[in-house]
Amino acid sequence: MLFLEVIQVGPFDWMTWVILPLLIFFARILDVSLGTLRIIFVSRSMKRLAVLVGFFESLIWLIAISQIVQNLTNVVTYVAFAGGFAAGNFVGIYLEGKIAVGLLCVRAITRDDASKLVEFLKDQNYGVTTFSARGVQGRVRLLYMVIKRRDLNQLLKIIKDHDPKAFITIEDVRAVNEGFFPHTSSSLFSRMTSMRK
C-alpha cells in the first residue's frame, strides 16, 4: 500500500527523491563512522574524547531519523538510511586504520641471530626485550616490543628485512606505565587523544 502511494506521486520532486535521501545517506556515514571511533576511544580509555564524539554521533543520528519519520512514504530514504549505515562502517574502519590510536605488543620469534636486528631496533629508539627460547625446531630468539600503532608497518618491515621467516604476533595493549618509543611528529589528533580523563 505504501509503495503504491509512492508510485502515484505527481511531478518529480528533487528535494524529496534525491537531495533528502543523499543528506540522510551522508548523515548516516558520518554518525556510524563517529560511532566506530567512539568505541575505539572508549576501549583506549580516552573518556573525554569518547563523550564528545558520542554527543555528535547521537545528534546526527537524531536528525537523520527525524527526516525519515517526517517522510514515511518515501522509500528512497529507507534505502539511503541503510546504505549510509553500511558505508559508514566501511569509512569508520578505514579511519580507524589511518588514525592508529593506541599501543600494540609485538612478539617476533626468529631462528636467525637477532643481535643485528636488536641493535638496529635500539638505534631506532624501539624498546626491545629479548629472550632465548627453544621452539619445535630448536633454539630461537624471542623479541618483545610495545609500540605505537602508527609505527606497526615500519616495525614489520624492519623485522622482515632482517629475517623474512620471523614468526610475528601482534596484540592490543590497554595501557603501559613507562617505555621507550621512537619520536614521531605530533599531529593535532595525537594531542587531542592525550585528553584521557
C-alpha atoms as one frame of an Amber mdcrd trajectory, in Angstrom:
protein
   0.000   0.000   0.000   2.799   2.377   0.946   4.650   1.570  -2.279   1.541
   2.283  -4.376   1.223   5.713  -2.779   4.819   6.455  -3.754   4.191   5.467
  -7.380   1.171   7.767  -7.622   3.187  10.899  -6.804   2.767  13.661  -9.401
   5.683  15.719 -10.775   9.225  14.716  -9.825  10.404  16.497  -6.669  14.231
  16.681  -6.479  14.230  17.585  -2.794  12.098  14.581  -1.814  13.598  11.928
  -4.075  17.266  12.932  -4.443  18.527  15.627  -2.084  16.862  14.394   1.131
  17.965  10.752   0.622  21.514  11.932  -0.129  21.570  14.048   3.033  20.336
  11.068   5.062  22.909   8.803   3.398  25.821  11.122   4.247  24.491  11.808
   7.752  24.492   8.049   8.400  28.013   7.690   7.057  29.098  10.406   9.466
  27.259   9.116  12.529  28.291   5.469  12.045  31.920   6.499  11.452  31.804
   8.560  14.637  30.320   5.550  16.440  33.231   3.394  15.326  35.706   5.986
  16.573  33.795   6.396  19.856  34.055   2.672  20.556  37.788   2.816  19.878
  38.196   5.793  22.215  36.232   4.009  24.964  38.392   0.891  24.608  41.526
   3.061  24.851  40.232   4.916  27.971  40.000   8.248  26.120  36.937   9.258
  28.098  36.555  12.934  27.209  37.036  12.342  23.520  34.571   9.423  23.602
  31.934  11.619  25.279  32.414  14.439  22.762  32.230  12.107  19.767  29.208
  10.319  21.270  27.333  13.618  21.563  27.758  14.434  17.878  27.087  10.831
  16.839  23.691  10.797  18.570  22.804  14.317  17.373  23.442  13.398  13.734
  21.504  10.128  14.106  18.558  12.010  15.610  18.498  14.468  12.707  18.604
  11.628  10.142  15.878   9.536  11.787  13.620  12.572  12.229  13.752  13.164
   8.467  12.683   9.580   7.824   9.800   9.869  10.283   8.662  13.072   8.557
   8.781  11.323   5.153   7.371   7.854   5.898   6.041   7.418   2.357   9.476
   7.977   0.800  11.002   4.514   0.392  14.208   6.015  -1.015  15.011   7.486
   2.423  14.899   3.952   3.895  17.421   2.743   1.348  19.584   5.821   1.964
  19.474   5.211   5.734  20.528   1.557   5.381  23.107   2.319   2.688  24.608
   5.071   4.810  24.908   2.632   7.710  26.791   0.112   5.553  29.056   2.761
   4.034  29.615   4.300   7.478  31.001   1.008   8.766  33.457   0.916   5.888
  34.508   4.552   6.412  34.819   4.043  10.184  37.099   1.047   9.755  39.197
   2.963   7.224  39.517   5.967   9.564  40.438   3.734  12.485  43.283   2.279
  10.458  44.506   5.735   9.443  44.301   7.266  12.918  46.034   4.257  14.510
  45.355   5.215  18.121  46.885   3.187  20.922  49.648   0.720  21.580  50.473
  -2.764  20.356  52.521  -5.605  21.763  54.657  -7.182  19.043  56.430 -10.503
  19.572  58.856 -11.709  16.962  60.392 -15.179  17.073  63.447 -15.668  14.910
  65.729 -18.658  14.370  68.476 -16.441  12.982  70.952 -14.481  15.066  68.893
 -11.492  16.183  71.746  -9.344  17.539  71.908  -7.066  14.465  68.130  -6.695
  14.458  68.069  -5.859  18.176  70.827  -3.265  17.778  69.066  -1.692  14.802
  65.785  -1.516  16.739  67.555   0.101  19.694  69.224   2.608  17.348  65.732
   3.488  16.074  64.626   4.051  19.713  62.392   0.980  19.921  62.291  -0.594
  23.352  63.002  -4.271  22.834  63.377  -7.115  25.311  64.888 -10.397  24.136
  64.719 -13.941  25.436  66.437 -17.149  24.448  63.930 -19.939  23.996  63.519
 -23.366  22.493  60.951 -23.980  19.767  59.860 -27.113  17.939  62.853 -26.899
  15.591  65.488 -25.837  18.118  66.832 -22.622  19.633  65.082 -19.323  18.873
  65.199 -15.695  19.995  62.033 -14.002  21.196  61.835 -10.221  20.758  59.182
  -8.427  22.786  58.204  -4.821  21.968  55.424  -2.385  22.848  54.941   0.182
  20.080  52.572   2.895  18.921  50.058   1.505  16.417  51.079   4.017  13.758
  54.614   2.539  13.835  53.500  -1.050  13.131  54.129  -1.155   9.372  57.587
   0.356   9.783  58.487  -2.167  12.504  57.194  -5.122  10.473  59.303  -4.009
   7.509  62.414  -3.782   9.720  61.836  -7.269  11.141  61.103  -8.842   7.738
  64.170  -7.162   6.200  66.351  -8.818   8.860  64.506 -12.162   8.935  61.845
 -12.854   6.275  60.833 -16.057   8.101  60.282 -14.438  11.514  57.099 -15.516
  13.294  55.280 -12.393  14.491  52.270 -11.956  16.777  50.527  -8.648  17.464
  48.137  -7.778  20.311  46.406  -4.630  21.542  47.764  -3.068  24.732  45.367
  -1.204  27.009  47.964   0.847  28.900  51.653   0.987  29.790  53.497   2.561
  32.674  56.777   3.555  31.041  58.767   2.678  27.968  60.872   3.714  25.004
  59.146   4.791  21.821  60.551   6.291  18.630  59.833  10.012  18.416  57.365
  10.710  15.636  55.876  14.037  14.668  52.963  15.055  16.846  49.713  15.664
  14.994  46.703  17.638  16.131  44.836  14.354  16.608  47.564  12.866  18.811
  47.456  15.967  21.023  43.664  15.657  21.260  43.863  11.996  22.223  46.033
  12.843  25.214  42.807  14.036  26.916  42.197  10.735  28.698  40.409  11.760
  31.904
